Amino acid sequence: HHHNNSSHDHDHEHSSEDSHEHSSQSHQSHHSHEHNHSHSEAEESNDHNFESVLAKMDGKDFAHLIEDMDGYLCELAGAQIRDGLHIMGKVPEGETMIDMLQALTRLSNLEIASLRGAIAALFDLDASELLENQGLRVRDAPPMLVHLADRPLVTAGDIIETIDELVKHLLALLQQEKFEVSSIAKVIGETFPHLEADAETSDITTTLKFVCTGIVPNLADTTQEITNLILALDGGFVPAGPSGSPTRGMAHLLPTGRNFYACDPQSLPSLAAWEVGQGLAKTCLDRYLADTGAYPEHVAISVWGTAAMRTHGDDIAEIFSLLGIRPKWQKENHRVTGVELIPLSELGRPRIDVTIRISGFFRDAFPHLITLLDDAVNMALDADEPVEQNFIRKHYLEDLENEKTETSARYRVFGCPPGAYGIGILDLIEAQNWKDEHDFAECYVNWGGYAYSKKSPEGIEAKSDFTHRLTTVEVAIHNQDDREHDIFDSDDYFQFHGGLIATIKALSGKDPKGYFGDSQNPAAPKCRDIKEETLRVYRTRVVNPKWLESIKQHGYKGASEMAATVDYLFGFDATANVVSDFMYEEVAQQYALDKATQEFYKNSNPWAQKGISERLLEAAQRGMWAEPDPDTLEALRQTLLQCDAELEGRSELS
């Protein structure tokens, strides 16, 4: 990646078609609240159940449902998605520049307030409270804000939408003034008539100064991506710079095009990551409590090295928090010196057993964190506490009774054999060499069945122990820390997370909960079911005309991104069963059968069209697309025949 955001955990080499260099420009998804989705037969019966549930609801429950639906639509409408791919050395311009600045000021940057938060504060509102409850009806919206919106503001979501429009307006005016600091007062005056005095002394001024003097000049330096590449090839010195996700409150990481360094590995998890990790653990456990009425005894989590670098250890902090263990830091330099037990009285819940699947890159980059995790596991497991309050001890003692050795009963960190990377599931999917989740499970265990611990830092073959651990897991977790990519952007997501879910199902015979931890706003981590996250990404990006248009500007590469999206959607469905029939139908219509899109493939990349049609037909043939419309299938077959004829014609010509 030439970009500051080290997007994916490269646990396998992406082919050139797969190299996902994303532009981190942000687009708001569509603000239309009309969602016309055709539903499959299975969903027709769900609709019938839904109607009977509705009929039994009283007024108050119905009002809550409408609130939740409104909040969900607001969240989709305001989602940050990518505007195509990043072109090396290209500085954002025009509307793209405004979108980029809006994404970079959406969260506060160190001590600089977010523009959204600063404008909310001007009207005595709290942006984070509004974001938490977007469907909530607002009794008395500030009259001045209603006046600026020029429409009734009924819900918290309406207020956020208005604030985002004001952010955009401010940035657009500032752009007209060529981002001159001297024009800030004028821009504020034009945006907030009658509130100039308050606005000028508010955080809005400070944040706009940061935009003019910090962010914009740094974005202008995007040209360094090419200058410094040539410099490096010429054996020159490339200046260094920090790494991370600029849109996650880290705009100070810009400009790109520098030789980025990661973090001091000894400082992980950082104090900030410990806060986020505790939040992730809490939202995950709260979600499971709400879903089942109990705490999970055993969870599994997949952990990536690149994410650890970007977040300074959110995932590790979450594992500590689940185990009821706290990191200890040295006062002078904030390095982690060890771990300590949080007393049960302070924890207020049982200690949860955690099995960890680390990536190969994590193993290489953070050997001391493996030691720290091992210390934390052993500390929790050796605590002399009642087993109903300490699930990891409970399972350890059960294992000893069942003739596991003292050493293997303590294994909780698993990964690839030394020198190996990845999960191997992609190969099965690409070769169509699988029947069901049992094939994925065999592959997942073969590739990940090496135990890492303080005693075995080099790893030791432990497939039977890995299998044994995964058989009792109730929750499979994977976290994502930014909005610069999503779960259908890379095969790593369905291999690591989908593969984990498929393996637990194959080994235990039960569907585990698949939870997706979302910490793109570190101050308010969220936990979604993987099916919910699938729907969120499907609605905001996969079938969003804005994204499809933006990706088509990249010709051949854009078409291969579209084909990759369909492949990853398929891969996630194969492993975790997350894609509904209506989604396959809509993807078929937009990606394979739309006339203008077919024309685009014909000119840019007919191989992508062939791949998409084949993949969708495979989904139907395998029964993953359970009840496809016969006309759609016939149209896909015809498209495939046309592609074959077209490509045959090409090869004869060449």
C-alpha positions in Angstrom: 0.0 0.0 0.0 1.3 3.4 -0.9 -1.5 4.8 1.2 -1.1 5.7 4.9 -3.9 3.3 5.9 -2.5 -0.2 5.8 -5.8 -1.6 4.8 -5.6 -5.3 4.9 -3.8 -8.0 6.8 -1.8 -9.4 4.0 -1.7 -13.0 5.1 -1.6 -14.1 1.6 -0.4 -12.3 -1.5 -3.3 -10.6 -3.4 -3.0 -11.1 -7.2 -2.6 -7.9 -9.1 -6.3 -7.9 -9.8 -6.9 -8.0 -6.1 -4.7 -5.2 -4.9 -7.2 -3.0 -3.1 -5.8 0.5 -2.9 -8.9 2.5 -1.8 -9.4 6.1 -2.0 -10.5 7.1 1.5 -12.8 9.8 0.1 -16.1 9.6 1.7 -19.5 9.7 0.1 -22.7 10.0 2.0 -24.9 7.1 0.8 -28.2 8.1 -0.8 -30.5 10.2 1.3 -33.6 8.7 -0.3 -35.7 6.9 2.2 -37.4 4.8 -0.4 -36.2 1.2 -0.3 -37.8 -1.0 -2.9 -36.6 -4.5 -2.4 -38.1 -7.6 -3.9 -38.3 -10.4 -1.3 -37.8 -14.1 -1.8 -40.4 -16.8 -1.0 -38.8 -17.6 2.3 -39.0 -13.9 3.2 -42.6 -13.8 2.1 -43.4 -16.2 4.9 -41.3 -14.0 7.2 -43.4 -11.1 6.0 -46.5 -13.0 7.1 -45.0 -13.6 10.6 -44.0 -10.0 10.7 -47.6 -8.9 10.0 -48.9 -11.1 12.8 -46.3 -9.6 15.1 -47.3 -6.1 14.0 -51.0 -6.9 14.7 -50.2 -7.8 18.3 -48.2 -4.7 19.0 -49.6 -1.9 21.1 -49.1 1.8 20.2 -46.0 2.2 22.4 -44.2 -0.8 20.9 -45.1 0.3 17.4 -43.8 3.8 18.0 -40.5 2.2 19.2 -40.3 0.0 16.1 -40.8 3.1 13.8 -38.1 4.9 15.8 -35.7 2.0 15.3 -36.5 1.8 11.6 -36.0 5.5 11.2 -32.7 5.4 13.1 -31.5 2.5 10.8 -32.4 4.4 7.6 -30.6 7.5 9.0 -27.5 5.4 9.7 -27.5 4.0 6.2 -28.1 7.4 4.6 -25.2 8.9 6.6 -22.8 6.1 6.0 -19.3 6.9 4.8 -18.4 4.9 1.7 -15.5 5.0 -0.7 -15.5 7.1 -3.8 -13.9 4.6 -6.2 -10.2 3.9 -5.9 -7.3 6.1 -5.0 -5.2 7.1 -8.0 -1.6 7.5 -7.0 -0.4 11.0 -6.5 -3.8 12.5 -7.4 -5.0 15.4 -5.1 -8.8 15.4 -4.4 -10.5 18.3 -6.2 -14.0 19.9 -6.3 -16.8 17.9 -4.7 -14.3 15.1 -3.9 -12.2 17.4 -1.8 -15.3 18.5 0.2 -16.3 14.9 0.8 -12.7 14.0 1.9 -12.6 17.0 4.3 -16.0 16.0 5.7 -14.7 12.4 6.3 -11.5 13.7 8.0 -13.4 16.1 10.4 -16.2 13.7 11.2 -14.5 12.7 14.4 -12.4 14.9 16.6 -8.6 14.9 15.7 -6.6 14.9 19.0 -7.7 18.1 20.7 -9.4 19.6 17.6 -13.2 19.2 17.8 -15.1 17.4 15.0 -17.0 19.8 12.8 -20.2 17.8 13.4 -19.6 18.1 17.2 -18.7 21.8 17.1 -21.8 22.8 15.1 -24.0 20.7 17.5 -22.5 22.4 20.4 -23.3 25.8 18.9 -27.0 24.8 19.3 -26.4 23.3 22.8 -26.7 19.8 21.4 -24.5 16.7 22.0 -23.6 15.1 18.6 -22.7 11.7 20.2 -26.1 11.5 22.0 -27.9 12.4 18.7 -25.9 9.7 16.8 -26.7 7.1 19.5 -30.5 7.5 19.0 -31.1 8.7 15.5 -34.7 7.4 15.4 -35.7 9.3 18.6 -38.4 11.9 18.2 -37.2 15.4 19.2 -39.7 17.5 21.1 -38.1 20.9 20.6 -35.4 21.2 18.0 -33.5 24.6 18.2 -35.6 27.1 16.3 -32.5 28.6 14.6 -31.5 25.1 13.3 -35.0 24.5 12.0 -34.8 27.8 10.2 -31.5 26.9 8.6 -32.8 23.4 7.7 -36.0 25.0 6.2 -37.9 21.9 7.0 -39.4 20.3 10.2 -36.8 18.4 12.3 -38.7 15.5 13.7 -36.0 13.1 14.9 -32.4 13.1 16.1 -31.5 11.7 12.7 -33.0 14.8 11.0 -30.8 17.0 13.2 -27.6 15.0 12.3 -28.5 15.2 8.6 -29.0 19.0 8.9 -25.7 19.4 10.8 -23.9 17.3 8.1 -25.4 19.6 5.4 -24.1 22.6 7.3 -20.6 21.0 7.5 -20.7 20.5 3.8 -21.9 24.1 3.3 -19.1 25.5 5.4 -16.5 23.5 3.6 -17.8 24.4 0.2 -17.7 28.1 1.0 -14.2 27.7 2.4 -13.2 26.0 -0.8 -14.5 29.0 -2.8 -12.3 31.2 -0.7 -9.3 28.9 -1.5 -9.1 27.8 2.1 -7.7 31.2 3.3 -7.6 31.4 7.1 -8.6 35.1 6.8 -12.0 34.1 5.2 -13.1 31.8 8.1 -15.1 34.6 9.8 -16.9 35.5 6.6 -17.7 31.8 5.8 -19.1 31.3 9.3 -21.2 34.6 9.0 -22.7 33.4 5.7 -23.5 29.9 7.1 -24.9 31.0 10.5 -26.6 34.4 10.2 -27.5 35.9 13.6 -25.1 33.5 15.3 -21.8 34.9 14.0 -20.5 36.1 17.3 -21.1 32.8 19.1 -19.9 30.8 16.1 -16.6 32.7 15.7 -15.6 32.1 19.3 -16.7 28.5 19.1 -14.7 25.3 18.2 -15.9 25.7 14.6 -13.2 28.4 14.1 -10.5 26.3 15.5 -11.5 23.2 13.4 -11.7 25.3 10.2 -8.2 26.7 10.9 -7.0 23.1 11.2 -8.6 22.4 7.9 -7.0 25.4 6.2 -3.5 25.2 7.7 -3.3 21.4 8.4 -5.4 19.1 6.3 -5.7 21.0 3.0 -1.9 21.6 2.6 -1.3 17.9 3.5 -3.8 16.7 1.0 -2.1 18.9 -1.6 1.1 16.9 -0.8 -0.5 13.7 -2.1 1.7 14.3 -5.2 4.6 13.1 -3.0 3.3 9.6 -3.5 4.9 9.6 -6.9 7.8 12.0 -6.2 8.9 9.8 -3.2 8.4 6.5 -5.1 10.8 7.8 -7.8 13.1 9.1 -5.1 13.1 5.6 -3.4 13.8 3.8 -6.7 16.7 6.3 -7.2 18.1 5.2 -3.8 17.2 8.6 -2.2 15.9 9.1 1.4 12.1 9.0 1.8 10.9 11.0 4.8 9.2 8.9 7.5 5.7 9.4 8.9 3.2 7.8 11.2 0.6 5.2 10.1 -3.1 4.6 10.9 -6.5 5.5 9.6 -6.8 9.2 8.8 -10.6 9.2 9.0 -10.6 7.7 12.5 -9.7 11.0 14.2 -6.1 10.8 12.9 -6.0 13.4 10.1 -2.6 14.5 11.5 -1.1 11.3 9.9 -1.3 13.0 6.5 0.4 13.5 4.0 0.6 10.1 2.4 3.5 9.0 0.3 5.9 8.8 3.3 7.8 5.8 4.6 5.4 5.0 7.3 6.3 3.4 10.6 3.9 1.5 12.8 4.0 1.9 16.6 6.2 1.0 19.5 5.1 -2.7 19.9 6.0 -2.5 23.6 3.3 0.1 24.2 0.4 -2.2 23.1 -2.3 -2.1 24.2 -2.2 1.7 24.7 -4.2 3.5 27.3 -6.6 4.7 24.6 -6.9 1.1 23.1 -7.7 -0.2 26.6 -10.7 2.1 26.7 -11.9 1.0 23.2 -11.3 -2.7 24.0 -13.3 -2.5 27.2 -16.1 -0.9 25.1 -15.9 -3.6 22.5 -16.0 -6.4 25.1 -19.0 -4.8 26.9 -21.1 -4.2 23.7 -20.4 -7.8 22.6 -21.4 -9.3 26.0 -24.4 -7.0 26.2 -25.5 -8.1 22.7 -25.2 -11.8 23.7 -27.1 -11.2 26.9 -29.9 -9.5 24.9 -29.9 -12.4 22.4 -29.8 -15.3 24.8 -30.3 -14.1 28.3 -26.9 -15.4 29.6 -23.2 -14.7 29.3 -21.2 -16.8 26.7 -18.8 -19.2 28.4 -16.4 -19.3 25.4 -15.8 -16.8 22.6 -13.3 -17.0 19.7 -11.7 -13.9 18.1 -9.6 -13.4 15.0 -6.8 -10.9 15.4 -4.9 -9.1 12.6 -1.5 -7.4 12.9 -2.3 -4.4 10.7 -5.3 -3.6 12.8 -3.1 -3.8 15.9 -0.8 -1.3 14.4 -3.6 1.1 13.4 -5.5 0.9 16.7 -2.5 0.3 19.0 -4.1 -2.9 20.3 -8.0 -2.7 20.5 -8.4 -6.4 19.9 -5.8 -7.4 22.5 -7.5 -5.0 25.0 -10.9 -6.6 24.3 -9.4 -10.1 25.0 -7.9 -8.8 28.3 -11.3 -7.3 29.2 -13.2 -10.5 28.5 -10.7 -12.4 30.6 -11.0 -9.8 33.4 -7.4 -8.8 33.1 -5.9 -5.3 33.1 -2.6 -4.2 31.5 -0.1 -2.4 33.6 1.8 0.6 32.1 5.1 2.2 33.1 4.3 5.8 34.1 7.2 7.4 32.3 6.8 6.0 28.8 3.5 4.2 28.8 5.1 0.9 27.9 3.2 -2.2 29.0 5.0 -3.9 31.8 2.6 -6.8 32.5 -0.9 -7.7 33.4 -3.0 -7.9 36.6 -6.2 -9.6 37.7 -9.3 -7.4 38.0 -11.1 -8.7 41.1 -14.5 -10.4 40.4 -16.2 -7.9 42.6 -15.0 -5.1 40.4 -15.6 -7.0 37.2 -19.3 -7.6 38.0 -19.6 -10.6 35.7 -17.8 -14.0 35.1 -14.5 -14.3 33.3 -15.0 -15.4 29.7 -12.9 -18.1 28.0 -11.3 -16.7 24.8 -9.7 -18.7 22.0 -7.6 -16.5 19.7 -6.7 -17.0 16.0 -3.8 -14.7 15.2 -2.7 -13.9 11.6 0.7 -14.8 10.4 1.7 -11.2 10.2 0.6 -10.6 13.8 2.8 -13.6 14.9 5.8 -12.0 13.1 5.3 -8.4 14.2 4.1 -8.9 17.8 5.9 -11.9 19.5 5.9 -10.2 22.9 2.0 -9.7 22.7 1.7 -13.5 22.3 3.6 -13.8 25.6 1.4 -11.1 27.2 -1.7 -12.9 26.0 -0.4 -16.2 27.4 0.3 -14.5 30.8 -3.2 -13.1 30.8 -4.8 -16.5 30.0 -2.7 -18.2 32.7 -3.4 -15.6 35.3 -7.2 -15.9 34.7 -7.1 -19.7 34.6 -5.0 -20.0 37.8 -7.3 -17.6 39.8 -8.7 -19.5 42.7 -12.3 -18.6 42.1 -15.7 -20.5 41.8 -16.0 -22.0 38.3 -19.4 -20.4 37.7 -17.6 -17.1 37.9 -14.5 -18.1 36.0 -15.3 -19.9 32.7 -11.7 -20.3 31.5 -10.8 -22.0 34.8 -13.9 -24.2 34.5 -12.9 -25.4 31.0 -9.3 -25.9 32.0 -10.2 -28.1 35.0 -12.7 -30.1 32.7 -9.8 -30.6 30.2 -7.5 -31.9 32.9 -10.2 -34.4 33.9 -10.5 -35.5 30.3 -6.8 -36.3 30.2 -5.6 -33.2 28.4 -2.0 -32.5 29.4 -1.3 -29.5 31.7 0.3 -27.7 28.8 -2.3 -28.2 26.1 -5.2 -27.4 28.5 -3.7 -23.9 28.7 -3.4 -23.3 24.9 -5.6 -20.3 23.8 -3.5 -18.6 21.0 -3.5 -20.4 17.7 -2.2 -19.5 14.2 -0.4 -20.8 11.1 2.8 -22.8 11.2 5.9 -20.6 11.4 6.6 -19.1 8.0 3.1 -19.7 6.7 0.3 -17.2 6.2 -3.4 -17.2 5.6 -6.4 -19.5 6.1 -6.5 -21.5 2.8 -10.3 -21.2 2.3 -9.9 -18.9 -0.7 -8.2 -21.7 -2.6 -11.2 -24.1 -1.9 -13.7 -21.5 -3.1 -11.7 -20.5 -6.2 -11.3 -24.2 -7.2 -15.0 -24.9 -6.4 -13.5 -27.7 -4.3 -15.9 -27.8 -1.4 -19.2 -29.3 -0.5 -20.2 -27.8 2.9 -18.8 -26.3 6.1 -17.0 -29.5 7.0 -14.5 -28.9 4.1 -13.9 -25.3 5.4 -13.4 -26.6 9.0 -10.8 -29.1 7.9 -9.0 -26.4 6.0 -9.3 -23.8 8.8 -7.9 -26.3 11.4 -5.1 -27.5 9.1 -3.9 -23.9 8.5 -4.5 -22.6 12.0 -3.7 -25.5 14.2 -0.4 -24.3 15.7 -0.4 -23.2 19.3 1.7 -20.2 20.4 2.7 -19.6 24.0 5.4 -18.3 26.3 6.9 -21.9 26.3 6.4 -22.4 22.6 7.1 -19.0 21.0 8.0 -20.8 17.7 4.6 -22.6 17.7 3.8 -26.2 18.2 1.5 -28.5 16.2 -1.8 -28.6 18.1 -4.6 -29.4 15.6 -6.5 -31.6 18.0 -6.4 -28.9 20.7 -7.5 -26.3 18.3 -10.4 -28.5 17.2 -11.3 -29.2 20.8 -11.3 -25.5 21.7 -13.5 -24.5 18.7 -16.1 -27.2 19.4 -17.4 -25.3 22.4 -17.3 -21.7 21.1 -20.6 -19.8 21.3 -19.5 -16.5 19.7 -17.1 -15.8 16.8 -15.8 -12.2 16.8 -14.0 -10.0 14.3 -13.5 -6.3 14.7 -13.0 -3.5 12.2 -11.6 -0.2 13.1 -12.3 2.1 10.2 -14.6 3.0 7.3 -11.9 3.0 4.7 -12.8 -0.5 3.7 -15.6 -3.1 4.5 -16.2 -6.8 4.7 -16.7 -7.2 1.0 -13.4 -5.5 0.1 -11.1 -8.4 0.7 -11.2 -12.2 0.9 -9.5 -12.0 4.4 -12.8 -11.1 6.0 -14.7 -14.2 4.9 -11.7 -16.4 5.3 -10.9 -15.3 8.9 -14.4 -14.5 10.2 -16.6 -16.6 7.9 -14.1 -19.5 8.2 -14.2 -19.3 12.0 -18.1 -19.4 12.0 -18.2 -22.3 9.5 -15.6 -24.3 11.5 -17.5 -23.8 14.8 -20.7 -24.9 13.1 -19.1 -28.0 11.6 -17.4 -29.1 14.8 -20.2 -28.3 17.3 -23.3 -28.8 15.1 -24.6 -25.5 16.3 -24.7 -22.1 14.7 -22.5 -19.8 16.8 -23.3 -16.1 17.0 -21.1 -14.2 14.5 -20.4 -10.7 16.0 -18.8 -7.9 14.1 -17.2 -5.2 16.4 -17.3 -1.8 14.8 -14.9 0.8 16.4 -14.7 3.3 13.5 -15.8 5.8 16.1 -13.5 4.8 19.0 -15.6 6.8 21.5 -18.7 4.6 20.7 -17.9 1.0 19.7 -20.8 -1.0 18.4 -21.5 -4.7 18.1 -23.5 -6.0 15.1 -24.5 -9.5 14.1 -22.6 -10.4 11.0 -25.9 -10.7 9.1 -26.7 -7.1 10.1 -23.3 -5.9 9.0 -23.7 -7.8 5.7 -27.0 -5.9 5.1 -25.4 -2.6 6.1 -22.6 -2.9 3.6 -24.9 -4.3 0.9 -27.2 -1.4 1.2 -24.7 1.4 1.6 -22.1 0.2 -0.9 -22.7 -3.0 -2.9 -25.9 -2.0 -4.6 -25.5 1.8 -4.1 -25.6 3.5 -7.6 -23.2 6.1 -6.3 -20.5 3.5 -5.6 -21.2 1.6 -8.8 -20.8 4.8 -10.8 -17.6 5.9 -8.9 -15.9 2.5 -9.5 -16.7 2.4 -13.2 -14.5 5.4 -13.8 -11.5 3.0 -13.3 -12.3 0.9 -16.4 -10.6 -2.5 -16.2 -9.6 -2.2 -12.6 -13.1 -1.0 -11.6 -14.8 -4.0 -13.3 -12.4 -6.4 -11.4 -13.3 -4.6 -8.1 -17.0 -5.3 -8.9 -16.2 -9.0 -9.7 -14.2 -9.2 -6.4 -17.2 -7.8 -4.5 -19.4 -10.5 -5.8 -16.8 -13.2 -5.0 -16.4 -12.0 -1.4 -20.2 -11.8 -1.0 -20.4 -15.4 -2.2 -17.4 -16.4 0.0 -19.1 -14.9 3.1 -22.4 -16.7 2.3 -20.6 -20.0 1.7 -18.9 -19.8 5.1 -21.4 -17.9 7.3 -24.7 -18.1 5.5 -25.4 -14.3 5.5 -26.8 -13.5 2.0 -30.6 -13.5 1.4 -32.2 -14.3 -1.9 -33.3 -10.7 -2.5 -29.6 -9.7 -2.3 -28.5 -12.2 -4.9 -31.4 -11.1 -7.2 -30.5 -7.4 -6.8 -26.7 -8.1 -7.4 -27.6 -10.1 -10.5 -29.7 -7.3 -11.8 -27.2 -4.5 -11.1 -23.9 -6.3 -11.7 -24.7 -8.8 -14.5 -27.9 -7.9 -16.3 -28.0 -4.1 -16.4 -27.6 -3.1 -20.0 -25.4 -0.1 -19.4 -23.2 -2.2 -17.0 -22.9 -4.9 -19.7 -21.7 -2.3 -22.1 -19.1 -1.1 -19.6 -17.7 -4.7 -19.2 -17.7 -5.2 -22.9 -15.4 -2.1 -23.3 -13.4 -2.5 -20.2 -13.2 -6.1 -18.9 -15.4 -8.9 -20.3 -13.6 -11.4 -18.0 -15.2 -9.6 -15.0 -18.6 -10.1 -16.4 -17.9 -13.8 -17.1 -16.7 -14.2 -13.5 -19.7 -12.5 -12.0 -22.2 -14.5 -14.0 -20.5 -17.8 -13.2 -20.3 -17.0 -9.5 -24.1 -16.1 -9.3 -25.0 -19.3 -11.2 -22.8 -21.3 -8.8 -24.7 -19.7 -5.8 -28.0 -20.9 -7.4 -26.6 -24.4 -8.2 -25.3 -24.9 -4.7 -28.7 -23.8 -3.2 -27.1 -20.8 -1.5 -29.5 -18.7 -3.6 -32.4 -20.8 -2.5 -35.2 -19.8 -4.8 -34.0 -17.7 -7.7 -36.3 -16.3 -10.2 -36.2 -18.7 -13.3 -36.1 -15.7 -15.6 -33.1 -14.2 -13.8 -31.2 -17.6 -14.0 -32.0 -17.9 -17.7 -30.8 -14.3 -18.3 -27.5 -15.1 -16.4 -27.0 -18.2 -18.6 -27.5 -16.2 -21.7 -25.1 -13.5 -20.5 -22.5 -16.2 -19.8 -22.9 -17.7 -23.3 -22.5 -14.2 -24.8 -19.3 -13.6 -22.7 -17.9 -17.0 -23.8 -18.6 -16.1 -27.4 -17.1 -12.6 -27.0 -13.9 -13.9 -25.3 -13.5 -16.7 -27.9 -13.8 -14.0 -30.6 -11.1 -12.0 -28.9 -8.7 -14.9 -28.5 -9.1 -15.7 -32.2 -8.4 -12.1 -33.1 -5.3 -12.0 -31.0 
